[in-house]
Each structure stands twice: as C-alpha cells, then as structure tokens.
Amino acid sequence: MARTWPWRRLQDRRSSLSRRLVWLSVLSVSATVLMVATGAYWMTRFSLYNQLDDELIDVAAYSAAQIQTDVEGMGGLNTSALRAANVTLMLLASDGRAQQVRGASVALEPGDEELAVARTQTGDSARTVTDTNGSRYRMVAVPQTIQGTRYALVIARPLGPTEATLHWLWLTMMTTGGLGVLLSVLLGWLSSRQAMQPLRNLSGAVAHVTETDELTPIEIHSEDELGELTRSFNTMLNSLSSSRERQKRLIADAGHELRTPLTSMRTNIELLVADDKTGMLPEGARGEILHDIAAQLGEFTSLVGDLVQLSREDKVTANPEPMDLRDVVESAIVRAKRRGPGLVFDVELNPLFLVGEPDTLERAVTNLLDNAVKFSPPGGTIHVHLQGDTLRIADQGPGIADEDRPHVFDRFYRSDQARNTPGTGLGLSIVAHTIKAHGGEVTAQRSAEGGAEFIVRLPGKTVEDQQAEDDTVTMPAIKD
C-alpha cells in the first residue's frame, strides 16, 4: 500500500475545503439568479398580459358603440380596420350563435366563459386560446345588450409579439445569469484561495514541524479570526519551544548534578572491592567509606525526589482542599526543629484559609526552613511570621549577596557560600514552583538582622475576611 505523507493529506483537505467554498458560492449565486430571473419573468408576463387585456377591453368598448347601431353589418367594421388594429372580432349571442365580420380569416371557437358573459351580462372574461391554425390568441369577452338581445362582444389579438418579447426576456435573463454564475465561480475561487492562504500557511507550518521538528512561528497577515488562529498557533509553538528548552536544561543540569555523587560512589565502591582482594585499607577506613556511601545515597535520593517534584505540571491538580496555612507551617516547623536542635524559633502564626495541596505546600515551607537552618549560626534565631496573606521566614545567617538574589530560585543554582553545604540546588526552585502553582509569589531579600528573608504571598482569607463574608451572608434584611 502506498504511503500518504501528512502534507499530502493536508493539501487534499485544503483542496476539498476550497472546492466546497467555491461550490457553495456557485450554488448561492445560481439559486439567487434563478429566483430573481423567474420572479422577473412571471411579473413581466403578468404585467404584459394585464396590459393586453386592458387594451382589448378598450377596443371592445369602442367597437360596441358602432355595432350598437348596425348589428347585421357589424357597425360597418371590416377586415381592413380589424387588421389595422391587429384584432379579431366576434359577436356571440346568448343562444350560442356567433357572428363575425365578413371576410374574416381567423376562426376562433368561443367557449363557456364567453357564453356565460353573454347570458349573465356581468363581468368579463380573458383567456388564452388557440385557433384552427395553431396560433395563440389572447381573447376578451365583454357583455353587450342590443335591442333586448344579450350578446358578448368577443375580441382577440395574436400573442406572437408578446410571447416573442417574453422569450427574449427569458433568454436575456438566462444569459446574464449564466455569466453571473461564471463570474461567481471565478470570484469564489479567487476569494476562497485568498481566504485559505492563512490556513495553507498554518498547514504548512504543521507539516514543517512534523517533518523537521523545528518550532518556527508563521507570519500573521490579518486581524480576523484566521489571524487570531495563527496567533494562537504561534503562542502554542512558543510554549512548546519554551517547554522543550526547559526540559533540555533540566536534563543537562540533572545530568551534571548526578554525575558528582555517582562518581564519588563509584570510587568508594572500587576502594571497597580492592580492599576485599588486597586488604589495603587501614583500620577504620572501611567504616568511613561506608558512611560516605550512605550519605551520597541520601543525597542521590533527595536529588531524584526533587527532580520528580519539578517534573510535575504547574497546576495544582493532585488533591486541592480547603486548608489553614497555619497548620502546614506548624508541621514544617516541627520537622525543622529536629534538624536544628540548637536554634531558636520565633513563631507568630495567624490563620490563613485557602484551597491548596497541603503536602506540596508543607514541602515548600520545609525547604525554606531547611535553608534557614542550614545557614543559621549556632544558637541563632529563625523568625517565622504568618500575618494576613504573607508568610515571612528570616534567619541570622550570612544573607544573600545582591548578585545572587535574582538567581536564588533557579534550578541547580548555588552561590559561592552554598557550594560546600549539603543539598541538591533544587530546594528553592521547588518553593517557587509550588507557590506559583497555588497562584502566589515568593521573593528573597536581606533581613533586618543581616540574614536571608523569604516572603511568601498566597491568595487566601484571613479570619477577618471570613467573618466579614459570614456577616454578609447571614445579615437579615432591614425593613423600613
């Protein structure tokens, strides 16, 4: 089976959509032309027939005055006068007898309509008839009473000129309509081609990404819906490109960070293997190496856990629930006190109610506290204050240098002061990632005592906000 490439399928879809647009415009124009032409034709036909009937009735009224004085001689009318008026005249009695001008060559057969006019002497009739030669006539009958005898004066005119006019009218309309349809095909093709150009660009960009894996944005040529679609597509490409760059950077940084503990562990293990064969290590060295390996495994495990945490999506989707941030901070402080037994914790926590994920928030606060414990001097004080929607954690350590402050939340970033301290370089990055996922922000600055101070702001409700909301809901309406 022959393989169909993605760009070929996209081209087929574009062609199919272009054809549908052209056919839609052609059908719309054709239906409009047909409706207008048909309506114009029948309105013109109706108008011409009414005009012809009015003319025949006028001729009948003029002829009736002459016939009134001479029924037998038909008022002196002859074939020459009738030929000049292009009419045929007949006098139909109520008993069915018909009388024509002497020498008349056209034989018309009166019908029930004309006989009814003669007998009732009311109204008139108008209809289309055919003579014995197959020619079509428009025939009108009007009532007339002569010397007590009821008649119907029947007068007819050939429909040849009228039908010729209608024929040319219909032919002209169809010709003009056909040209209009052809023009609509051309304009529809041109307009669909122009309208489809942004889609072609978009399809080409998709095919280019599929074939080359290059996320190249496309140009925007309009501000309409297609331009907005192109802009959205470019935004998606930029997001994909940014995500790809972040993944590459994370993998590269992670590989660099993993190489150090793995190399050290490999060296220590090789020493232990060599010692089993030669007994080269002095007494007590084997235990120190095993202790070093255990520490490296702990560092390695911590690094893997931090990488897994950073690989999660930016949105909080695990188990968000209503919570009091004060409880989370208290749990983190308990863990931090075990890691810094000689430190003093100055804690002042007020309630802050929000919807979030307690586990990830507790880990973020723990990372901030671990950072404060790591850099605090022996017997130092760590200040933890939760007031309103702001959590402040400050220590009495060396602080953060001005040149390091913009980078403290970057992945694997370590200042000169932190290079010889334990850690993965991902703790503060996890903090920023978690706080941002909860709709907040975290900043770093120098504390009043010269150490580092981290300020976390999260959207939530204080006790006062919650009480004000409860009062608004439960307050009864005041009536005059």
C-alpha positions as CSV (number, residue, x, y, z in Angstrom):
1,M,0.0,0.0,0.0
2,A,1.4,3.4,-1.0
3,R,2.2,5.7,1.9
4,T,0.4,9.0,2.2
5,W,2.5,11.8,3.6
6,P,1.0,14.2,6.2
7,W,1.5,17.3,4.0
8,R,-0.3,15.5,1.1
9,R,-3.3,14.8,3.3
10,L,-3.4,18.4,4.4
11,Q,-3.2,19.5,0.8
12,D,-6.1,17.2,-0.1
13,R,-8.2,18.7,2.8
14,R,-7.4,22.2,1.7
15,S,-8.4,21.4,-1.9
16,S,-11.6,19.8,-0.6
17,L,-12.4,22.8,1.5
18,S,-11.6,25.2,-1.3
19,R,-13.9,23.3,-3.6
20,R,-16.7,23.3,-1.0
21,L,-16.4,27.1,-0.7
22,V,-16.5,27.6,-4.4
23,W,-19.4,25.3,-4.9
24,L,-21.2,27.0,-2.0
25,S,-20.8,30.4,-3.6
26,V,-21.9,29.0,-7.0
27,L,-25.0,27.4,-5.7
28,S,-25.9,30.5,-3.7
29,V,-25.5,32.8,-6.8
30,S,-27.2,30.3,-9.0
31,A,-30.2,30.0,-6.7
32,T,-30.4,33.8,-6.4
33,V,-30.2,34.3,-10.2
34,L,-32.8,31.6,-10.8
35,M,-35.2,33.1,-8.2
36,V,-34.7,36.7,-9.5
37,A,-35.0,35.6,-13.2
38,T,-38.1,33.5,-12.6
39,G,-39.7,36.2,-10.5
40,A,-38.9,38.9,-13.0
41,Y,-40.2,36.8,-15.9
42,W,-43.5,36.0,-14.3
43,M,-44.0,39.5,-13.1
44,T,-43.3,40.9,-16.6
45,R,-45.6,38.2,-18.2
46,F,-48.4,39.1,-15.7
47,S,-47.9,42.8,-16.5
48,L,-47.9,42.4,-20.3
49,Y,-51.0,40.2,-20.2
50,N,-52.8,42.7,-18.0
51,Q,-51.8,45.5,-20.3
52,L,-53.0,43.5,-23.3
53,D,-56.3,42.7,-21.7
54,D,-56.9,46.4,-20.9
55,E,-56.2,47.3,-24.5
56,L,-58.6,44.7,-25.8
57,I,-61.3,45.9,-23.4
58,D,-60.8,49.5,-24.6
59,V,-61.1,48.3,-28.3
60,A,-64.2,46.3,-27.4
61,A,-65.8,49.4,-25.8
62,Y,-65.1,51.4,-28.9
63,S,-66.4,48.7,-31.2
64,A,-69.5,48.2,-29.1
65,A,-70.7,51.7,-29.8
66,Q,-70.5,51.1,-33.6
67,I,-72.1,47.7,-33.5
68,Q,-75.0,49.1,-31.4
69,T,-76.4,50.8,-34.5
70,D,-75.9,48.1,-37.0
71,V,-75.8,44.5,-35.7
72,E,-76.1,42.8,-39.1
73,G,-73.4,44.9,-40.7
74,M,-71.2,44.7,-37.5
75,G,-71.3,48.5,-37.3
76,G,-69.5,48.9,-40.6
77,L,-66.4,47.3,-39.4
78,N,-64.3,45.4,-42.0
79,T,-61.3,43.2,-42.1
80,S,-59.0,46.1,-43.0
81,A,-60.0,48.1,-39.9
82,L,-59.5,45.0,-37.8
83,R,-56.2,44.2,-39.4
84,A,-55.0,47.7,-38.7
85,A,-55.9,47.2,-35.0
86,N,-54.4,43.7,-35.1
87,V,-57.6,42.2,-33.6
88,T,-60.3,39.7,-34.5
89,L,-63.9,40.5,-33.5
90,M,-66.9,38.2,-32.9
91,L,-70.5,38.9,-31.6
92,L,-71.7,35.9,-29.5
93,A,-75.5,35.7,-28.7
94,S,-76.7,34.2,-25.5
95,D,-78.2,31.2,-27.5
96,G,-74.7,30.4,-28.9
97,R,-74.9,32.0,-32.3
98,A,-71.7,33.6,-33.4
99,Q,-71.3,36.4,-35.9
100,Q,-68.0,37.7,-37.4
101,V,-67.0,40.5,-39.7
102,R,-67.5,39.5,-43.3
103,G,-64.3,38.1,-44.9
104,A,-62.6,37.3,-41.5
105,S,-59.9,34.7,-42.0
106,V,-59.3,33.8,-38.3
107,A,-61.7,31.2,-36.9
108,L,-61.9,31.2,-33.1
109,E,-64.1,28.9,-31.1
110,P,-65.9,30.7,-28.2
111,G,-66.2,28.7,-25.0
112,D,-68.2,28.5,-21.8
113,E,-66.5,31.6,-20.4
114,E,-67.7,33.8,-23.3
115,L,-71.2,32.3,-23.3
116,A,-71.5,32.9,-19.6
117,V,-70.7,36.6,-20.1
118,A,-73.4,36.8,-22.9
119,R,-76.1,35.2,-20.7
120,T,-75.4,36.9,-17.4
121,Q,-74.3,40.3,-18.8
122,T,-72.0,40.7,-15.8
123,G,-68.2,41.0,-15.6
124,D,-65.9,40.0,-18.4
125,S,-63.5,37.1,-19.3
126,A,-60.0,37.0,-20.5
127,R,-58.1,33.8,-21.5
128,T,-55.6,32.4,-24.0
129,V,-56.9,30.3,-26.9
130,T,-55.6,28.6,-30.0
131,D,-57.1,29.0,-33.5
132,T,-57.5,26.3,-36.0
133,N,-54.0,27.0,-37.4
134,G,-52.4,26.5,-34.0
135,S,-51.7,30.2,-33.4
136,R,-52.2,31.5,-29.9
137,Y,-54.5,34.4,-29.1
138,R,-55.5,36.5,-26.1
139,M,-59.3,36.6,-26.1
140,V,-61.5,39.0,-24.1
141,A,-65.3,38.9,-23.8
142,V,-67.5,41.9,-22.6
143,P,-71.3,41.9,-22.1
144,Q,-73.5,43.9,-24.6
145,T,-77.3,44.2,-25.0
146,I,-78.7,45.2,-28.3
147,Q,-82.5,45.7,-28.8
148,G,-83.2,43.4,-25.9
149,T,-80.9,40.6,-27.1
150,R,-78.0,39.6,-24.9
151,Y,-74.6,39.4,-26.5
152,A,-71.0,39.0,-25.7
153,L,-68.6,41.1,-27.7
154,V,-65.5,38.8,-28.2
155,I,-62.3,40.4,-29.3
156,A,-58.9,38.6,-29.7
157,R,-55.3,39.6,-30.5
158,P,-52.4,37.4,-31.5
159,L,-49.9,36.6,-28.7
160,G,-46.9,36.2,-31.1
161,P,-45.3,39.7,-30.3
162,T,-45.9,39.3,-26.6
163,E,-44.5,35.8,-26.4
164,A,-41.5,36.9,-28.5
165,T,-40.9,39.7,-26.0
166,L,-41.1,37.2,-23.1
167,H,-38.9,34.7,-24.9
168,W,-36.1,37.3,-25.5
169,L,-36.6,38.5,-21.9
170,W,-36.1,34.9,-20.6
171,L,-33.1,34.3,-22.9
172,T,-31.5,37.6,-21.8
173,M,-32.0,36.8,-18.2
174,M,-30.6,33.3,-18.5
175,T,-27.6,34.6,-20.5
176,T,-26.9,37.3,-17.9
177,G,-27.5,34.9,-15.1
178,G,-25.1,32.3,-16.6
179,L,-22.4,35.0,-17.0
180,G,-23.1,36.0,-13.4
181,V,-22.7,32.3,-12.3
182,L,-19.4,32.1,-14.2
183,L,-18.2,35.3,-12.7
184,S,-19.2,34.0,-9.2
185,V,-17.2,30.8,-9.9
186,L,-14.1,33.0,-10.7
187,L,-14.6,35.3,-7.8
188,G,-15.4,32.4,-5.5
189,W,-12.2,30.6,-6.5
190,L,-10.2,33.8,-6.0
191,S,-11.8,34.6,-2.7
192,S,-11.5,31.1,-1.4
193,R,-7.9,31.0,-2.5
194,Q,-7.2,34.2,-0.6
195,A,-9.2,33.1,2.4
196,M,-7.5,29.8,2.5
197,Q,-4.0,31.3,2.4
198,P,-3.7,31.6,6.2
199,L,-4.9,28.0,6.5
200,R,-2.3,27.0,4.0
201,N,0.4,28.7,6.0
202,L,-0.9,27.1,9.1
203,S,-1.0,23.6,7.5
204,G,2.5,24.2,6.0
205,A,3.8,25.1,9.5
206,V,2.2,22.0,11.0
207,A,3.7,19.9,8.2
208,H,7.1,21.6,8.7
209,V,7.0,20.9,12.4
210,T,6.1,17.3,11.8
211,E,8.8,16.7,9.2
212,T,11.7,18.8,10.6
213,D,10.8,19.1,14.3
214,E,11.5,22.8,14.1
215,L,9.1,25.1,16.0
216,T,9.1,28.1,13.6
217,P,6.3,30.6,14.0
218,I,4.4,31.8,10.9
219,E,3.6,35.3,9.9
220,I,0.3,37.0,10.7
221,H,-1.3,38.7,7.7
222,S,-4.7,39.7,9.0
223,E,-6.5,40.6,12.2
224,D,-9.6,38.5,11.7
225,E,-10.5,35.1,13.0
226,L,-7.8,33.4,10.9
227,G,-5.3,35.9,12.2
228,E,-6.3,35.0,15.7
229,L,-6.0,31.3,14.9
230,T,-2.5,31.9,13.6
231,R,-1.6,34.0,16.7
232,S,-2.8,31.1,18.9
233,F,-0.8,28.6,16.9
234,N,2.3,30.8,17.3
235,T,1.6,31.0,21.0
236,M,1.4,27.2,21.2
237,L,4.7,26.9,19.3
238,N,6.4,29.3,21.6
239,S,5.1,27.4,24.6
240,L,6.3,24.1,23.1
241,S,9.7,25.7,22.4
242,S,10.0,27.1,25.9
243,S,8.9,23.8,27.4
244,R,11.5,21.9,25.2
245,E,14.2,24.3,26.3
246,R,13.3,23.9,29.9
247,Q,13.4,20.1,29.5
248,K,16.8,20.2,27.9
249,R,18.1,22.5,30.6
250,L,16.7,20.3,33.3
251,I,18.1,17.2,31.8
252,A,21.5,18.8,31.3
253,D,21.6,20.2,34.8
254,A,20.3,17.0,36.3
255,G,23.0,15.0,34.5
256,H,25.7,17.3,35.8
257,E,24.4,17.1,39.4
258,L,24.0,13.3,39.2
259,R,27.5,12.8,37.9
260,T,29.2,14.0,41.0
261,P,27.6,11.7,43.6
262,L,27.7,8.8,41.2
263,T,31.4,9.3,40.5
264,S,32.1,9.5,44.3
265,M,30.1,6.4,45.0
266,R,31.9,4.5,42.2
267,T,35.3,5.5,43.6
268,N,34.3,4.4,47.1
269,I,32.9,1.1,45.9
270,E,36.0,0.4,43.9
271,L,38.1,1.0,47.0
272,L,35.9,-1.5,49.0
273,V,36.3,-4.1,46.2
274,A,40.0,-3.6,46.0
275,D,40.2,-3.9,49.8
276,D,38.4,-7.2,49.7
277,K,41.2,-8.5,47.5
278,T,44.3,-6.9,49.0
279,G,43.3,-5.6,52.5
280,M,45.0,-2.2,51.6
281,L,42.8,0.0,53.7
282,P,43.9,0.9,57.3
283,E,41.7,0.1,60.3
284,G,38.6,2.2,60.4
285,A,38.8,3.4,56.9
286,R,36.3,0.9,55.6
287,G,33.6,2.2,58.0
288,E,34.3,5.8,56.9
289,I,33.8,4.8,53.3
290,L,30.5,3.0,54.0
291,H,29.3,6.1,56.0
292,D,30.3,8.3,53.0
293,I,28.4,6.0,50.6
294,A,25.3,6.2,52.8
295,A,25.5,10.0,52.8
296,Q,25.9,10.0,49.0
297,L,22.9,7.7,48.6
298,G,20.8,10.0,50.7
299,E,21.9,13.0,48.6
300,F,21.2,11.0,45.5
301,T,17.7,10.0,46.7
302,S,17.0,13.6,47.7
303,L,18.0,14.8,44.2
304,V,15.8,12.3,42.5
305,G,12.9,13.3,44.7
306,D,13.4,17.0,43.8
307,L,13.6,16.2,40.1
308,V,10.3,14.3,40.3
309,Q,8.7,17.2,42.1
310,L,9.9,19.7,39.5
311,S,8.7,17.4,36.7
312,R,5.0,17.9,37.7
313,E,2.7,20.2,35.9
314,D,2.4,23.9,37.0
315,K,-1.2,23.5,38.1
316,V,-2.3,22.1,41.4
317,T,-4.3,19.0,40.3
318,A,-3.4,16.3,42.8
319,N,-5.7,16.8,45.9
320,P,-6.5,20.5,46.4
321,E,-8.6,21.0,49.5
322,P,-9.7,23.8,51.9
323,M,-6.9,24.3,54.5
324,D,-5.4,26.6,57.0
325,L,-1.9,27.5,56.1
326,R,-1.0,27.9,59.8
327,D,-1.4,24.1,60.2
328,V,1.0,23.5,57.3
329,V,3.6,25.9,58.7
330,E,3.4,24.4,62.2
331,S,4.1,20.9,60.8
332,A,7.1,22.2,58.8
333,I,8.4,23.9,62.0
334,V,8.3,20.7,63.9
335,R,10.5,19.0,61.3
336,A,12.9,21.9,61.1
337,K,13.4,21.9,64.9
338,R,14.6,18.3,64.7
339,R,17.2,19.4,62.1
340,G,18.4,22.4,64.1
341,P,18.2,21.5,67.7
342,G,20.4,24.3,68.9
343,L,18.4,27.1,67.1
344,V,15.6,29.3,68.5
345,F,12.4,29.6,66.5
346,D,10.4,32.9,66.9
347,V,7.0,31.8,65.7
348,E,3.9,34.0,65.2
349,L,1.2,32.4,63.1
350,N,-2.3,33.8,62.3
351,P,-4.9,31.8,60.3
352,L,-4.9,32.0,56.5
353,F,-7.6,30.0,54.8
354,L,-7.1,28.9,51.2
355,V,-7.6,26.0,48.8
356,G,-4.5,24.1,48.0
357,E,-2.4,21.0,48.3
358,P,-1.1,20.6,51.9
359,D,1.7,18.1,51.1
360,T,3.3,20.3,48.5
361,L,2.9,23.5,50.5
362,E,4.4,21.8,53.5
363,R,7.4,20.7,51.5
364,A,7.9,24.2,50.1
365,V,7.8,25.7,53.7
366,T,10.1,23.0,54.9
367,N,12.6,23.8,52.2
368,L,12.6,27.5,53.3
369,L,13.1,26.4,56.9
370,D,15.8,24.0,56.0
371,N,17.6,26.7,54.1
372,A,17.3,29.0,57.2
373,V,18.6,26.1,59.5
374,K,21.5,25.4,57.1
375,F,22.9,28.9,57.2
376,S,22.0,30.0,60.7
377,P,24.8,30.3,63.2
378,P,24.8,28.1,66.3
379,G,22.2,29.4,68.8
380,G,20.8,31.7,66.1
381,T,17.1,32.7,65.8
382,I,14.8,31.9,62.9
383,H,11.7,34.1,62.6
384,V,8.6,32.6,61.2
385,H,5.6,35.1,60.9
386,L,2.3,34.5,59.2
387,Q,0.3,37.7,59.1
388,G,-2.6,38.3,56.7
389,D,-1.7,36.6,53.3
390,T,2.1,36.9,53.9
391,L,4.5,34.3,55.4
392,R,8.0,35.6,56.3
393,I,10.9,33.3,57.2
394,A,14.1,35.1,58.2
395,D,17.4,33.9,59.7
396,Q,20.6,35.4,61.1
397,G,23.0,33.8,58.6
398,P,25.3,35.5,56.1
399,G,22.3,36.5,53.9
400,I,22.1,36.6,50.1
401,A,24.5,38.6,48.0
402,D,23.0,41.2,45.7
403,E,24.4,39.5,42.6
404,D,22.9,36.1,43.7
405,R,19.4,37.4,44.6
406,P,18.0,37.2,41.0
407,H,19.1,33.6,40.7
408,V,18.3,32.0,44.0
409,F,15.1,30.4,42.6
410,D,16.9,29.0,39.5
411,R,17.3,25.2,39.2
412,F,20.7,23.9,40.5
413,Y,21.9,27.4,41.2
414,R,24.3,27.7,44.2
415,S,26.0,30.8,45.5
416,D,29.7,30.7,46.5
417,Q,28.6,30.4,50.1
418,A,26.4,27.4,49.4
419,R,28.8,25.3,47.3
420,N,30.3,23.4,50.2
421,T,27.0,22.8,52.0
422,P,24.8,19.7,51.5
423,G,21.8,20.0,49.2
424,T,20.7,19.4,45.6
425,G,20.4,23.0,44.5
426,L,16.7,22.4,43.8
427,G,15.0,23.3,47.1
428,L,14.3,27.0,46.4
429,S,13.3,26.2,42.8
430,I,10.7,23.8,44.2
431,V,9.4,26.5,46.5
432,A,9.0,28.9,43.6
433,H,7.3,26.2,41.5
434,T,4.9,25.3,44.3
435,I,3.9,28.8,45.3
436,K,3.4,29.8,41.7
437,A,1.2,26.7,41.1
438,H,-1.0,27.9,44.0
439,G,-1.4,31.4,42.5
440,G,1.1,33.2,44.8
441,E,4.6,34.5,44.7
442,V,7.8,34.3,46.6
443,T,10.7,36.8,46.9
444,A,14.0,36.9,48.6
445,Q,15.7,39.9,50.4
446,R,18.1,40.7,53.2
447,S,16.5,40.5,56.7
448,A,16.7,43.3,59.3
449,E,19.4,41.2,61.2
450,G,21.5,40.8,58.0
451,G,20.5,37.2,57.1
452,A,18.2,36.0,54.4
453,E,14.4,36.7,54.4
454,F,11.9,34.9,52.2
455,I,8.5,36.4,51.7
456,V,5.6,34.2,50.5
457,R,2.3,35.7,49.5
458,L,-0.7,33.3,48.8
459,P,-4.2,34.2,47.9
460,G,-6.5,33.3,50.8
461,K,-8.8,34.6,53.5
462,T,-7.9,35.8,57.0
463,V,-10.2,35.4,60.0
464,E,-11.4,39.0,59.5
465,D,-12.2,38.3,55.8
466,Q,-14.0,35.1,56.7
467,Q,-16.0,36.8,59.4
468,A,-17.0,39.7,57.1
469,E,-18.2,37.2,54.5
470,D,-20.2,35.3,57.1
471,D,-21.8,38.5,58.3
472,T,-22.7,39.5,54.7
473,V,-24.4,36.1,54.2
474,T,-26.2,35.9,57.5
475,M,-27.2,39.6,58.0
476,P,-31.0,39.9,57.8
477,A,-32.6,42.5,55.5
478,I,-33.5,45.8,57.2
479,K,-37.1,46.9,56.5
480,D,-38.4,50.4,56.8
